[in-house]
């Protein structure tokens, strides 16, 4: 897998940057497959998503997901996140 800047949609329906996914997570990207693996600090896979190079590509796919920063929580407190 290779590194690149882009975007993906998280499990809460938010668009996030692969450069700053938040939650202490990091992204491993497979460009030919358009795949994002979101990994915990220990390297465990916590989320899989489609890779989008630009926000325009997200919109072109018909996805209406707000862009959030890395400090935006991945889940709700009642979910333990």
trRosetta pair geometry for C-beta under 8 A, 3 or more apart (Angstrom, degrees):
i j d omega theta_ij theta_ji phi_ij phi_ji
1 28 4.6 62 113 166 154 98
1 29 6.0 145 178 72 104 32
1 30 4.7 -76 -119 -71 87 76
1 35 8.0 -92 -120 86 114 104
1 37 7.1 -70 -114 22 166 120
2 29 6.2 -51 81 85 56 86
2 30 7.2 96 26 -114 71 38
2 31 5.8 -29 60 -7 114 108
3 28 7.8 -68 -85 -133 71 48
3 29 6.1 100 -123 36 31 108
4 18 7.2 35 88 87 59 151
4 29 5.3 -106 37 93 86 151
4 31 5.8 65 2 -78 148 114
4 51 7.8 67 74 -171 115 139
4 53 7.7 -43 140 -116 127 80
5 17 7.3 -17 -162 -170 85 98
5 18 6.1 178 -145 63 38 106
5 19 5.3 2 -122 -48 92 113
6 17 7.7 161 94 -152 27 59
6 18 5.0 32 59 2 67 129
6 29 7.0 117 35 -126 120 151
6 36 7.8 -141 84 -75 114 123
6 51 5.3 57 102 -173 150 91
6 52 5.7 170 174 83 109 45
6 53 4.9 -70 -115 -115 113 31
6 54 7.4 -69 -135 -43 78 31
7 15 5.4 7 -178 -176 123 103
7 16 6.7 155 -152 78 73 36
7 17 6.0 -47 -98 -102 72 44
7 18 6.6 -126 -77 -20 21 85
7 51 7.7 125 68 -161 42 51
7 52 4.6 -33 70 70 92 101
7 53 7.8 -1 22 86 83 8
7 54 7.3 13 10 157 118 9
7 55 6.2 79 -17 -81 161 60
7 57 7.6 160 51 66 113 104
7 58 5.7 -53 99 -52 137 128
7 67 7.6 -62 -132 -114 134 100
8 15 7.4 162 84 -149 26 62
8 16 6.0 -25 65 61 75 86
8 18 6.3 79 -5 -71 103 89
8 21 7.8 -6 52 -109 113 110
8 27 7.3 164 8 -124 137 138
8 36 4.3 -89 -74 39 151 160
8 38 7.6 -154 86 -54 151 110
8 49 3.7 97 -175 111 123 141
8 50 6.5 161 -131 71 86 46
8 51 6.1 -42 -78 -99 99 46
8 52 6.7 159 -81 17 44 86
9 13 6.5 -9 -177 -140 109 34
9 14 6.9 157 -153 77 65 30
9 15 5.7 -40 -95 -92 68 60
9 16 7.6 133 -117 14 20 79
9 49 5.8 180 53 -149 60 127
9 50 7.3 15 22 47 96 87
9 58 7.3 133 -56 -140 100 116
9 63 6.2 -116 -66 -171 142 148
9 65 5.0 124 -122 14 109 175
10 13 7.3 -55 73 15 70 18
10 14 5.1 -5 39 58 110 85
10 15 7.9 -177 1 -96 81 11
10 16 5.4 55 -38 -9 109 125
10 21 7.7 134 -82 -162 116 95
10 38 7.8 50 -115 -51 85 165
10 47 6.5 -10 -142 -175 69 163
10 49 7.2 -56 -88 -72 35 147
10 74 6.1 -126 178 -139 145 85
11 47 5.9 -124 -36 -119 105 123
11 74 7.2 49 45 177 99 95
11 75 7.6 -8 82 -78 113 95
12 74 6.6 174 -11 -178 123 49
12 75 6.4 -173 -64 -94 123 52
13 65 5.3 -148 168 -122 65 105
14 65 5.7 157 -138 173 17 104
14 66 5.8 -38 -130 72 78 78
14 67 7.5 104 -179 -132 83 15
14 68 4.5 -8 180 4 135 124
14 72 6.7 -137 169 115 166 143
15 55 7.0 87 153 -122 157 88
15 58 5.7 30 -113 -150 138 165
15 63 7.5 120 -73 127 110 124
15 65 4.4 128 -37 103 86 106
15 66 6.6 -151 23 99 90 27
15 67 4.6 -42 79 -94 110 61
15 68 7.0 145 67 12 55 71
16 20 7.5 -127 -180 92 91 63
16 21 5.1 71 145 -130 136 64
16 22 6.7 -110 -142 16 132 105
16 67 7.6 143 -84 -151 28 61
16 68 6.1 -31 -88 64 78 86
16 70 7.4 91 -156 -88 106 59
16 72 8.0 -144 -99 60 102 117
17 20 4.9 31 76 44 116 79
17 21 7.0 -135 79 -69 56 50
17 67 7.9 50 -42 -160 84 102
17 70 7.2 -63 52 -56 102 91
18 21 6.6 4 -134 -57 32 98
18 27 4.2 -104 -157 72 85 162
18 29 6.0 25 -160 -62 152 129
18 36 6.2 -129 -104 -125 113 128
18 51 7.3 17 -64 -129 141 95
19 27 7.9 -57 -51 32 21 126
20 69 6.9 -25 118 -171 130 65
20 70 3.6 -91 158 -51 99 129
21 25 4.7 -65 96 87 125 109
21 26 6.9 160 30 -116 123 16
21 27 5.5 131 -37 -44 133 104
21 38 5.9 -179 -178 -130 163 111
21 70 6.3 63 77 -118 18 92
22 25 6.7 17 81 35 41 97
22 68 7.7 -43 -9 117 152 105
22 69 7.1 106 -66 126 126 54
22 70 3.5 173 -68 -166 82 59
22 71 6.1 -149 -120 -50 118 16
22 72 6.1 -80 -89 54 174 62
22 73 7.6 -146 149 -106 135 19
22 74 6.6 174 104 -53 110 90
23 70 7.8 -124 2 -170 58 75
23 73 7.3 89 -81 -149 93 47
23 74 4.5 16 -73 -25 141 126
23 81 7.6 -21 -125 -170 119 105
24 40 7.1 23 110 -155 101 64
24 41 5.4 -39 157 -48 111 106
25 38 5.0 11 174 -180 138 97
25 39 6.3 144 -161 70 81 41
25 40 6.3 -51 -106 -98 76 38
25 41 7.9 -100 -94 -45 37 60
25 46 6.4 -106 -112 50 126 135
25 47 7.7 7 -151 27 158 113
25 74 7.8 76 -10 -65 134 144
26 38 7.6 159 79 -155 32 55
26 39 5.3 -27 65 63 82 97
26 41 8.0 97 -5 -94 102 44
27 36 5.4 -31 -157 -161 113 101
27 37 7.0 137 -159 72 57 50
27 38 5.8 -29 -99 -100 72 62
27 39 7.3 162 -97 15 20 84
28 36 7.5 138 71 -161 47 51
28 37 4.4 -18 61 62 99 106
28 39 6.0 48 -9 -18 107 125
29 35 7.1 157 -156 86 50 57
29 36 5.6 -16 -103 -104 77 69
29 37 7.7 -157 -73 24 32 72
29 51 5.7 90 -147 -100 105 143
30 33 4.2 11 114 40 118 113
30 34 7.6 -39 92 19 77 16
30 35 4.3 7 51 55 106 105
30 37 7.7 56 -10 -11 98 100
30 51 7.6 -167 63 -12 55 142
31 34 7.1 20 -170 -75 34 45
31 51 7.0 -99 -112 98 46 159
33 51 8.0 88 93 17 66 120
34 50 5.6 8 138 -162 102 78
34 51 4.5 -146 -168 52 57 92
34 52 7.8 48 -164 -67 106 42
35 48 7.0 -27 -164 -164 94 94
35 49 7.7 136 -161 78 49 43
35 50 7.2 -50 -101 -118 42 40
35 51 6.0 -23 32 -13 12 108
36 47 8.0 -7 111 110 97 90
36 48 7.0 149 82 -161 62 45
36 49 4.5 -19 62 67 111 90
36 50 7.0 14 12 91 98 9
36 51 4.8 133 -42 -73 94 84
37 45 5.7 -63 -167 -122 104 100
37 47 7.9 149 -163 83 40 54
37 48 6.1 -15 -106 -106 60 74
38 45 7.4 95 70 -158 54 59
38 46 5.4 -69 103 67 96 88
38 47 3.9 4 46 59 126 97
38 48 7.3 -142 16 -69 83 28
38 49 6.9 44 -23 4 109 109
39 43 5.5 -16 -176 -142 125 36
39 44 6.6 143 -157 66 72 34
39 45 6.1 -43 -100 -94 71 45
39 46 6.7 133 -128 10 19 90
40 43 6.7 -43 67 27 74 18
40 44 4.5 5 29 51 118 90
40 46 5.3 97 -47 -35 90 124
45 48 7.0 15 -179 -57 117 90
50 61 7.8 153 105 -134 146 167
52 55 7.5 85 124 -95 127 23
52 57 4.1 177 -166 97 99 116
52 58 4.6 102 136 -63 172 77
52 61 7.0 -106 -98 -8 128 136
53 57 5.4 89 47 -9 74 154
54 57 4.8 112 57 -3 74 98
54 58 7.5 -128 104 -1 51 82
55 58 5.4 -45 -156 29 44 116
55 59 6.6 42 147 -15 69 103
55 67 6.6 -34 -114 -70 126 133
56 59 5.6 -54 -149 40 35 111
56 60 6.1 41 150 -26 67 106
57 60 5.4 -48 -141 34 32 116
57 61 6.6 35 155 -21 61 103
58 61 5.9 -59 -159 32 29 111
58 63 5.0 -77 176 69 79 118
58 65 6.8 -91 173 45 129 101
59 62 7.7 61 176 -63 37 15
59 63 6.9 -104 -91 60 27 69
59 64 7.7 55 -119 -87 71 59
68 72 3.7 -59 170 30 125 162
69 72 5.5 122 59 -16 62 97
73 76 7.4 108 114 -87 134 27
73 77 8.0 -20 174 -55 168 66
73 81 6.2 132 175 127 107 94
74 81 5.4 -92 77 170 89 136
75 79 4.2 -90 157 77 128 139
75 80 7.5 3 99 65 137 53
75 81 3.1 69 57 58 115 146
76 79 4.8 95 60 3 76 103
76 81 6.6 68 48 56 30 97
77 80 7.7 55 -179 -70 37 16
77 81 7.4 -120 -93 63 26 53
